[in-house]
Structures are given as structure tokens and as C-alpha cells.
Amino acid sequence: MFNTKVYLTFLFASLAISIGLQMILPWPFGLIAALAIFIALPLYLRKRYVGKMGGYDRAGMGGGLFGLGQRQGGVKYVCLVCNNSYKGGACPRCGSKIKRADF
């Protein structure tokens, strides 16, 4: 999914553009433009990769790294004593607090 060649191409292209802008523009404006490019590049690449993965829903909010395509409702636990699936602190069947998370 993460293509190193494409990332390095964008990185060196942004470096070349930044150096060119610093040669053309006066001192503070060239520095500001170079910093803007180095901040905007990773944001653009991240948005592009997450969009390819289908990580944004229709409202524009991401589902999170581990929340993509999973059922809603939070974390369920499985009791290690009686193998009961439940939500909460202690097992409602046997009262044990020994549990494992079931995502």
C-alpha cells in the first residue's frame, strides 16, 4: 500500500521546488514557502493513501486505524473461566474478572 518510490519522488520534487522558491523569493517569503511545502506534502500523501484505503466515510470523518469495516458497539470481552461473551467489568455469569478483549 505504501509505495516508497512515489513517496521519495514527491519528497525530492518538493525539495527541488523549495530550493527553487528560496532562490527566487526574498529571504522570509522563500523560507515560509519551503516550510509550507514540507508541511503540506505529508498531509496530501496521507489523505491520498487513506482515500485509497476507503478510510473516510461520507461525512469526511475517518474510521480510525483499527475501526475500518468493523461492527459498531465497542469492545466485547470473553470470560476466561466460563467462556461467556459480555460487555463490562466482571462476568455476569460467574463473576470472574479474568477476561480477554474480543474486537
VMD Tcl script that builds the backbone (N, CA, C; Angstrom):
set m [mol new atoms 309]
animate dup $m
set s [atomselect $m all]
$s set {name element resname resid chain x y z} {
  {N N MET 1 A 0.825 -1.180 0.000}
  {CA C MET 1 A 0.000 0.000 0.000}
  {C C MET 1 A 0.874 1.250 0.000}
  {N N PHE 2 A 1.875 1.288 0.851}
  {CA C PHE 2 A 2.763 2.435 0.907}
  {C C PHE 2 A 3.852 2.236 -0.132}
  {N N ASN 3 A 3.905 3.109 -1.123}
  {CA C ASN 3 A 4.863 2.987 -2.202}
  {C C ASN 3 A 6.038 3.923 -1.927}
  {N N THR 4 A 7.195 3.339 -1.672}
  {CA C THR 4 A 8.368 4.126 -1.311}
  {C C THR 4 A 8.860 4.971 -2.479}
  {N N LYS 5 A 8.791 4.433 -3.691}
  {CA C LYS 5 A 9.258 5.194 -4.855}
  {C C LYS 5 A 8.436 6.464 -5.063}
  {N N VAL 6 A 7.142 6.343 -4.914}
  {CA C VAL 6 A 6.276 7.512 -5.092}
  {C C VAL 6 A 6.547 8.532 -3.990}
  {N N TYR 7 A 6.720 8.063 -2.764}
  {CA C TYR 7 A 6.985 8.980 -1.657}
  {C C TYR 7 A 8.311 9.706 -1.860}
  {N N LEU 8 A 9.350 8.978 -2.254}
  {CA C LEU 8 A 10.647 9.621 -2.485}
  {C C LEU 8 A 10.593 10.586 -3.663}
  {N N THR 9 A 9.822 10.248 -4.691}
  {CA C THR 9 A 9.657 11.155 -5.821}
  {C C THR 9 A 9.020 12.470 -5.363}
  {N N PHE 10 A 7.944 12.375 -4.574}
  {CA C PHE 10 A 7.305 13.576 -4.045}
  {C C PHE 10 A 8.250 14.343 -3.129}
  {N N LEU 11 A 9.022 13.634 -2.326}
  {CA C LEU 11 A 9.928 14.287 -1.398}
  {C C LEU 11 A 11.011 15.076 -2.131}
  {N N PHE 12 A 11.645 14.450 -3.133}
  {CA C PHE 12 A 12.698 15.150 -3.876}
  {C C PHE 12 A 12.135 16.252 -4.768}
  {N N ALA 13 A 10.931 16.062 -5.291}
  {CA C ALA 13 A 10.305 17.129 -6.073}
  {C C ALA 13 A 9.998 18.331 -5.182}
  {N N SER 14 A 9.518 18.073 -3.980}
  {CA C SER 14 A 9.237 19.189 -3.077}
  {C C SER 14 A 10.530 19.862 -2.632}
  {N N LEU 15 A 11.606 19.090 -2.474}
  {CA C LEU 15 A 12.898 19.683 -2.130}
  {C C LEU 15 A 13.387 20.585 -3.250}
  {N N ALA 16 A 13.262 20.132 -4.499}
  {CA C ALA 16 A 13.691 20.941 -5.639}
  {C C ALA 16 A 12.849 22.210 -5.761}
  {N N ILE 17 A 11.550 22.083 -5.563}
  {CA C ILE 17 A 10.675 23.255 -5.636}
  {C C ILE 17 A 11.000 24.231 -4.505}
  {N N SER 18 A 11.285 23.695 -3.307}
  {CA C SER 18 A 11.621 24.563 -2.169}
  {C C SER 18 A 12.916 25.321 -2.413}
  {N N ILE 19 A 13.920 24.630 -2.932}
  {CA C ILE 19 A 15.188 25.304 -3.218}
  {C C ILE 19 A 14.995 26.358 -4.302}
  {N N GLY 20 A 14.201 26.032 -5.330}
  {CA C GLY 20 A 13.922 27.000 -6.387}
  {C C GLY 20 A 13.189 28.222 -5.868}
  {N N LEU 21 A 12.204 28.008 -4.993}
  {CA C LEU 21 A 11.470 29.135 -4.432}
  {C C LEU 21 A 12.355 29.990 -3.537}
  {N N GLN 22 A 13.281 29.367 -2.814}
  {CA C GLN 22 A 14.169 30.148 -1.962}
  {C C GLN 22 A 15.157 30.967 -2.777}
  {N N MET 23 A 15.486 30.512 -3.981}
  {CA C MET 23 A 16.376 31.291 -4.847}
  {C C MET 23 A 15.642 32.454 -5.490}
  {N N ILE 24 A 14.363 32.262 -5.796}
  {CA C ILE 24 A 13.594 33.290 -6.497}
  {C C ILE 24 A 13.039 34.334 -5.527}
  {N N LEU 25 A 12.435 33.870 -4.434}
  {CA C LEU 25 A 11.768 34.772 -3.492}
  {C C LEU 25 A 12.761 35.354 -2.495}
  {N N PRO 26 A 12.446 36.519 -1.964}
  {CA C PRO 26 A 13.301 37.087 -0.909}
  {C C PRO 26 A 13.290 36.200 0.340}
  {N N TRP 27 A 14.224 36.504 1.265}
  {CA C TRP 27 A 14.504 35.619 2.379}
  {C C TRP 27 A 13.295 35.157 3.196}
  {N N PRO 28 A 12.491 35.980 3.791}
  {CA C PRO 28 A 11.461 35.390 4.664}
  {C C PRO 28 A 10.369 34.667 3.880}
  {N N PHE 29 A 10.058 35.157 2.673}
  {CA C PHE 29 A 8.989 34.534 1.892}
  {C C PHE 29 A 9.416 33.172 1.351}
  {N N GLY 30 A 10.688 33.042 0.964}
  {CA C GLY 30 A 11.190 31.751 0.488}
  {C C GLY 30 A 11.180 30.700 1.579}
  {N N LEU 31 A 11.555 31.094 2.787}
  {CA C LEU 31 A 11.549 30.174 3.919}
  {C C LEU 31 A 10.128 29.745 4.268}
  {N N ILE 32 A 9.216 30.683 4.262}
  {CA C ILE 32 A 7.817 30.371 4.568}
  {C C ILE 32 A 7.238 29.432 3.512}
  {N N ALA 33 A 7.558 29.678 2.243}
  {CA C ALA 33 A 7.065 28.801 1.176}
  {C C ALA 33 A 7.647 27.400 1.296}
  {N N ALA 34 A 8.942 27.295 1.638}
  {CA C ALA 34 A 9.572 25.981 1.788}
  {C C ALA 34 A 8.957 25.208 2.950}
  {N N LEU 35 A 8.718 25.877 4.064}
  {CA C LEU 35 A 8.089 25.210 5.204}
  {C C LEU 35 A 6.658 24.783 4.883}
  {N N ALA 36 A 5.954 25.610 4.143}
  {CA C ALA 36 A 4.585 25.254 3.759}
  {C C ALA 36 A 4.569 24.013 2.876}
  {N N ILE 37 A 5.540 23.894 1.986}
  {CA C ILE 37 A 5.602 22.719 1.121}
  {C C ILE 37 A 5.905 21.468 1.937}
  {N N PHE 38 A 6.848 21.561 2.876}
  {CA C PHE 38 A 7.196 20.393 3.676}
  {C C PHE 38 A 6.111 20.013 4.670}
  {N N ILE 39 A 5.232 20.924 5.029}
  {CA C ILE 39 A 4.095 20.582 5.876}
  {C C ILE 39 A 2.946 20.035 5.038}
  {N N ALA 40 A 2.726 20.620 3.868}
  {CA C ALA 40 A 1.591 20.214 3.037}
  {C C ALA 40 A 1.810 18.865 2.356}
  {N N LEU 41 A 3.047 18.511 2.034}
  {CA C LEU 41 A 3.305 17.251 1.328}
  {C C LEU 41 A 2.866 16.022 2.114}
  {N N PRO 42 A 3.278 15.836 3.369}
  {CA C PRO 42 A 2.809 14.647 4.092}
  {C C PRO 42 A 1.303 14.628 4.307}
  {N N LEU 43 A 0.690 15.809 4.502}
  {CA C LEU 43 A -0.760 15.840 4.654}
  {C C LEU 43 A -1.465 15.388 3.387}
  {N N TYR 44 A -0.955 15.821 2.239}
  {CA C TYR 44 A -1.541 15.415 0.963}
  {C C TYR 44 A -1.364 13.918 0.727}
  {N N LEU 45 A -0.169 13.405 0.984}
  {CA C LEU 45 A 0.075 11.978 0.770}
  {C C LEU 45 A -0.775 11.127 1.713}
  {N N ARG 46 A -0.919 11.545 2.964}
  {CA C ARG 46 A -1.734 10.793 3.915}
  {C C ARG 46 A -3.196 10.779 3.472}
  {N N LYS 47 A -3.681 11.921 3.027}
  {CA C LYS 47 A -5.072 11.977 2.572}
  {C C LYS 47 A -5.284 11.082 1.354}
  {N N ARG 48 A -4.309 11.057 0.473}
  {CA C ARG 48 A -4.403 10.229 -0.720}
  {C C ARG 48 A -4.394 8.742 -0.383}
  {N N TYR 49 A -3.508 8.327 0.508}
  {CA C TYR 49 A -3.433 6.912 0.874}
  {C C TYR 49 A -4.659 6.457 1.655}
  {N N VAL 50 A -5.150 7.292 2.563}
  {CA C VAL 50 A -6.333 6.923 3.327}
  {C C VAL 50 A -7.551 6.889 2.412}
  {N N GLY 51 A -7.609 7.776 1.439}
  {CA C GLY 51 A -8.708 7.753 0.473}
  {C C GLY 51 A -8.697 6.494 -0.368}
  {N N LYS 52 A -7.496 5.995 -0.720}
  {CA C LYS 52 A -7.407 4.747 -1.472}
  {C C LYS 52 A -7.845 3.551 -0.639}
  {N N MET 53 A -7.591 3.618 0.670}
  {CA C MET 53 A -7.986 2.522 1.547}
  {C C MET 53 A -9.476 2.544 1.834}
  {N N GLY 54 A -10.131 3.641 1.563}
  {CA C GLY 54 A -11.552 3.758 1.886}
  {C C GLY 54 A -11.759 4.112 3.340}
  {N N GLY 55 A -10.849 4.884 3.908}
  {CA C GLY 55 A -10.899 5.187 5.324}
  {C C GLY 55 A -11.821 6.321 5.693}
  {N N TYR 56 A -12.256 7.118 4.751}
  {CA C TYR 56 A -13.152 8.220 5.064}
  {C C TYR 56 A -14.567 7.839 4.676}
  {N N ASP 57 A -15.511 8.140 5.571}
  {CA C ASP 57 A -16.900 7.893 5.216}
  {C C ASP 57 A -17.478 9.123 4.519}
  {N N ARG 58 A -18.760 9.145 4.317}
  {CA C ARG 58 A -19.378 10.236 3.551}
  {C C ARG 58 A -19.299 11.574 4.269}
  {N N ALA 59 A -19.235 11.568 5.586}
  {CA C ALA 59 A -19.178 12.818 6.336}
  {C C ALA 59 A -17.766 13.376 6.384}
  {N N GLY 60 A -16.784 12.607 5.892}
  {CA C GLY 60 A -15.419 13.075 5.881}
  {C C GLY 60 A -14.631 12.699 7.122}
  {N N MET 61 A -15.237 11.970 8.019}
  {CA C MET 61 A -14.540 11.553 9.230}
  {C C MET 61 A -13.948 10.173 9.008}
  {N N GLY 62 A -12.761 9.972 9.488}
  {CA C GLY 62 A -12.099 8.691 9.339}
  {C C GLY 62 A -12.628 7.679 10.326}
  {N N GLY 63 A -12.518 6.422 9.956}
  {CA C GLY 63 A -12.953 5.358 10.834}
  {C C GLY 63 A -11.893 4.949 11.821}
  {N N GLY 64 A -10.708 5.518 11.735}
  {CA C GLY 64 A -9.626 5.138 12.628}
  {C C GLY 64 A -8.798 4.039 12.003}
  {N N LEU 65 A -7.656 3.777 12.581}
  {CA C LEU 65 A -6.763 2.782 12.020}
  {C C LEU 65 A -7.326 1.388 12.161}
  {N N PHE 66 A -7.889 1.056 13.317}
  {CA C PHE 66 A -8.395 -0.286 13.542}
  {C C PHE 66 A -9.912 -0.356 13.456}
  {N N GLY 67 A -10.580 0.757 13.203}
  {CA C GLY 67 A -12.029 0.760 13.206}
  {C C GLY 67 A -12.651 0.648 11.833}
  {N N LEU 68 A -11.861 0.389 10.797}
  {CA C LEU 68 A -12.403 0.338 9.451}
  {C C LEU 68 A -13.134 -0.977 9.215}
  {N N GLY 69 A -14.378 -0.887 8.817}
  {CA C GLY 69 A -15.137 -2.054 8.415}
  {C C GLY 69 A -15.485 -3.004 9.547}
  {N N GLN 70 A -15.432 -2.577 10.767}
  {CA C GLN 70 A -15.778 -3.441 11.873}
  {C C GLN 70 A -17.147 -3.075 12.404}
  {N N ARG 71 A -17.717 -4.001 13.145}
  {CA C ARG 71 A -19.043 -3.753 13.690}
  {C C ARG 71 A -18.990 -2.648 14.732}
  {N N GLN 72 A -20.090 -1.975 14.876}
  {CA C GLN 72 A -20.182 -0.896 15.848}
  {C C GLN 72 A -20.593 -1.479 17.188}
  {N N GLY 73 A -20.298 -0.778 18.243}
  {CA C GLY 73 A -20.758 -1.223 19.540}
  {C C GLY 73 A -19.657 -1.370 20.556}
  {N N GLY 74 A -18.431 -1.075 20.196}
  {CA C GLY 74 A -17.360 -1.089 21.172}
  {C C GLY 74 A -16.716 -2.445 21.340}
  {N N VAL 75 A -16.037 -2.592 22.473}
  {CA C VAL 75 A -15.263 -3.791 22.757}
  {C C VAL 75 A -16.110 -4.761 23.569}
  {N N LYS 76 A -16.080 -6.021 23.186}
  {CA C LYS 76 A -16.699 -7.066 23.974}
  {C C LYS 76 A -15.597 -7.857 24.639}
  {N N TYR 77 A -15.911 -8.449 25.759}
  {CA C TYR 77 A -14.956 -9.255 26.497}
  {C C TYR 77 A -15.436 -10.693 26.553}
  {N N VAL 78 A -14.474 -11.622 26.645}
  {CA C VAL 78 A -14.783 -13.037 26.792}
  {C C VAL 78 A -14.177 -13.496 28.105}
  {N N CYS 79 A -14.987 -14.082 28.939}
  {CA C CYS 79 A -14.528 -14.581 30.225}
  {C C CYS 79 A -13.640 -15.797 29.998}
  {N N LEU 80 A -12.489 -15.825 30.662}
  {CA C LEU 80 A -11.565 -16.947 30.506}
  {C C LEU 80 A -11.944 -18.134 31.373}
  {N N VAL 81 A -12.864 -17.945 32.314}
  {CA C VAL 81 A -13.286 -19.040 33.188}
  {C C VAL 81 A -14.437 -19.812 32.548}
  {N N CYS 82 A -15.492 -19.091 32.135}
  {CA C CYS 82 A -16.678 -19.785 31.607}
  {C C CYS 82 A -16.919 -19.537 30.121}
  {N N ASN 83 A -16.054 -18.779 29.449}
  {CA C ASN 83 A -16.135 -18.519 28.005}
  {C C ASN 83 A -17.414 -17.772 27.615}
  {N N ASN 84 A -17.892 -16.908 28.481}
  {CA C ASN 84 A -19.084 -16.112 28.218}
  {C C ASN 84 A -18.674 -14.787 27.580}
  {N N SER 85 A -19.408 -14.326 26.562}
  {CA C SER 85 A -19.146 -13.049 25.905}
  {C C SER 85 A -20.041 -11.983 26.527}
  {N N TYR 86 A -19.435 -10.848 26.918}
  {CA C TYR 86 A -20.181 -9.805 27.603}
  {C C TYR 86 A -19.477 -8.476 27.444}
  {N N LYS 87 A -20.153 -7.391 27.874}
  {CA C LYS 87 A -19.572 -6.053 27.965}
  {C C LYS 87 A -19.517 -5.685 29.434}
  {N N GLY 88 A -18.449 -5.008 29.830}
  {CA C GLY 88 A -18.397 -4.535 31.200}
  {C C GLY 88 A -17.199 -5.041 31.962}
  {N N GLY 89 A -17.268 -4.899 33.305}
  {CA C GLY 89 A -16.126 -5.189 34.152}
  {C C GLY 89 A -15.988 -6.644 34.549}
  {N N ALA 90 A -17.017 -7.207 35.120}
  {CA C ALA 90 A -16.961 -8.585 35.596}
  {C C ALA 90 A -17.964 -9.426 34.820}
  {N N CYS 91 A -17.694 -10.714 34.746}
  {CA C CYS 91 A -18.582 -11.634 34.009}
  {C C CYS 91 A -19.919 -11.734 34.745}
  {N N PRO 92 A -21.043 -11.538 34.032}
  {CA C PRO 92 A -22.338 -11.624 34.704}
  {C C PRO 92 A -22.716 -13.067 35.067}
  {N N ARG 93 A -22.107 -14.045 34.410}
  {CA C ARG 93 A -22.457 -15.442 34.673}
  {C C ARG 93 A -21.740 -15.984 35.914}
  {N N CYS 94 A -20.398 -15.803 35.979}
  {CA C CYS 94 A -19.648 -16.397 37.087}
  {C C CYS 94 A -19.022 -15.360 38.019}
  {N N GLY 95 A -18.992 -14.080 37.634}
  {CA C GLY 95 A -18.454 -13.030 38.488}
  {C C GLY 95 A -16.943 -12.860 38.403}
  {N N SER 96 A -16.297 -13.599 37.530}
  {CA C SER 96 A -14.842 -13.513 37.408}
  {C C SER 96 A -14.442 -12.230 36.682}
  {N N LYS 97 A -13.277 -11.704 37.061}
  {CA C LYS 97 A -12.761 -10.510 36.387}
  {C C LYS 97 A -11.641 -10.859 35.419}
  {N N ILE 98 A -11.373 -12.128 35.232}
  {CA C ILE 98 A -10.358 -12.569 34.282}
  {C C ILE 98 A -11.013 -12.636 32.912}
  {N N LYS 99 A -10.513 -11.812 31.981}
  {CA C LYS 99 A -11.165 -11.684 30.680}
  {C C LYS 99 A -10.129 -11.369 29.612}
  {N N ARG 100 A -10.537 -11.512 28.360}
  {CA C ARG 100 A -9.747 -11.072 27.218}
  {C C ARG 100 A -10.647 -10.256 26.311}
  {N N ALA 101 A -10.057 -9.300 25.599}
  {CA C ALA 101 A -10.821 -8.435 24.708}
  {C C ALA 101 A -11.119 -9.161 23.408}
  {N N ASP 102 A -12.315 -8.981 22.905}
  {CA C ASP 102 A -12.747 -9.576 21.641}
  {C C ASP 102 A -13.203 -8.434 20.742}
  {N N PHE 103 A -12.409 -8.109 19.733}
  {CA C PHE 103 A -12.714 -6.978 18.866}
  {C C PHE 103 A -13.602 -7.370 17.730}
}
mol reanalyze $m
mol bondsrecalc $m
mol representation Tube
mol addrep $m
